[in-house]
């Protein structure tokens, strides 16, 4: 599997959190960092450094937040994108896909 300029030859393992209702696979040699709080949970996975010169290794983050029923997936997406545009001068969304979760719909 190739991710950008990185070649991944590791095998994958499953991560599952029944309380959060999530399950997925990630490379077994990636470091896992779990953060739990009352209303938010984050699971971060970070690739091993490819060289001593590498500052930002490939990573991905899964976030789960408890919200009220008045909070929509569309609203959450808009808020996150607005904050990204405010905090990162060169932010440019290259592609956006429609996603459905149960009865919720996001464009």
C-alpha positions as CSV (number, residue, x, y, z in Angstrom):
1,X,0.0,0.0,0.0
2,X,1.4,3.4,-0.9
3,X,0.3,6.5,1.0
4,X,1.5,9.6,-0.8
5,X,5.3,9.3,-1.1
6,X,5.4,6.7,1.7
7,X,5.4,3.0,1.1
8,X,3.6,1.0,3.7
9,X,4.7,-2.7,4.0
10,X,3.3,-3.3,7.4
11,X,0.4,-5.5,8.2
12,X,-2.8,-4.1,9.7
13,X,-4.4,-4.7,13.0
14,X,-8.0,-3.9,14.2
15,X,-8.9,-1.2,16.6
16,X,-12.3,-1.5,18.2
17,X,-14.0,0.6,20.9
18,X,-17.4,-0.8,21.7
19,X,-18.4,2.2,23.9
20,X,-17.7,4.6,21.0
21,X,-19.2,2.2,18.4
22,X,-16.1,2.3,16.1
23,X,-13.9,-0.4,14.5
24,X,-11.3,0.0,11.8
25,X,-7.8,-1.3,10.8
26,X,-4.5,0.6,11.0
27,X,-0.9,-0.4,10.4
28,X,0.5,-2.4,13.3
29,X,3.7,-0.4,13.5
30,X,1.9,2.9,14.0
31,X,1.7,4.4,17.5
32,X,-1.8,4.7,19.1
33,X,-2.7,7.5,21.4
34,X,-6.1,7.5,23.1
35,X,-7.6,10.6,24.7
36,X,-10.9,10.3,26.6
37,X,-12.9,13.2,28.2
38,X,-16.5,13.6,29.3
39,X,-17.9,14.7,25.9
40,X,-15.1,14.0,23.4
41,X,-12.8,11.1,22.6
42,X,-9.9,11.1,20.2
43,X,-7.8,8.2,18.9
44,X,-4.7,9.3,17.1
45,X,-2.4,7.0,15.0
46,X,1.1,8.1,14.1
47,X,3.5,6.5,11.7
48,X,7.1,5.7,12.7
49,X,9.6,8.3,11.5
50,X,11.0,7.5,8.1
51,X,14.2,9.6,8.8
52,X,15.7,11.9,11.4
53,X,14.8,14.8,9.1
54,X,11.1,14.1,9.2
55,X,9.1,16.6,11.3
56,X,5.5,15.6,10.6
57,X,5.1,11.8,10.0
58,X,1.9,10.6,8.4
59,X,-0.9,10.3,10.9
60,X,-4.7,10.2,11.2
61,X,-7.1,11.1,14.0
62,X,-10.5,9.7,14.8
63,X,-12.7,12.0,16.9
64,X,-16.0,11.1,18.6
65,X,-18.1,13.9,20.3
66,X,-21.3,13.7,22.2
67,X,-23.7,16.4,21.0
68,X,-27.3,17.4,21.4
69,X,-30.0,16.4,18.9
70,X,-30.0,20.0,17.7
71,X,-26.5,19.7,16.3
72,X,-26.4,18.4,12.7
73,X,-23.7,16.7,10.7
74,X,-23.9,19.6,8.2
75,X,-23.4,22.1,10.9
76,X,-20.4,20.2,12.4
77,X,-18.8,20.0,8.9
78,X,-19.3,23.7,8.3
79,X,-17.9,24.6,11.7
80,X,-14.8,22.5,11.2
81,X,-14.1,23.8,7.7
82,X,-14.6,27.4,8.8
83,X,-12.1,27.0,11.7
84,X,-9.6,25.4,9.3
85,X,-10.0,28.3,6.9
86,X,-9.4,30.8,9.8
87,X,-6.4,29.1,11.3
88,X,-4.6,27.9,8.2
89,X,-3.9,30.7,5.7
90,X,-3.3,28.3,2.8
91,X,-6.1,25.9,3.6
92,X,-7.8,24.6,0.4
93,X,-10.4,21.9,0.4
94,X,-9.7,19.8,-2.7
95,X,-12.7,17.5,-2.6
96,X,-15.9,17.0,-0.6
97,X,-18.1,13.9,-0.7
98,X,-21.6,13.3,0.4
99,X,-21.8,11.0,3.4
100,X,-24.8,9.4,5.2
101,X,-24.9,8.2,8.8
102,X,-28.2,6.5,9.6
103,X,-30.7,9.3,9.1
104,X,-28.2,12.1,9.0
105,X,-26.9,13.4,5.7
106,X,-23.8,15.5,5.0
107,X,-22.8,17.2,1.7
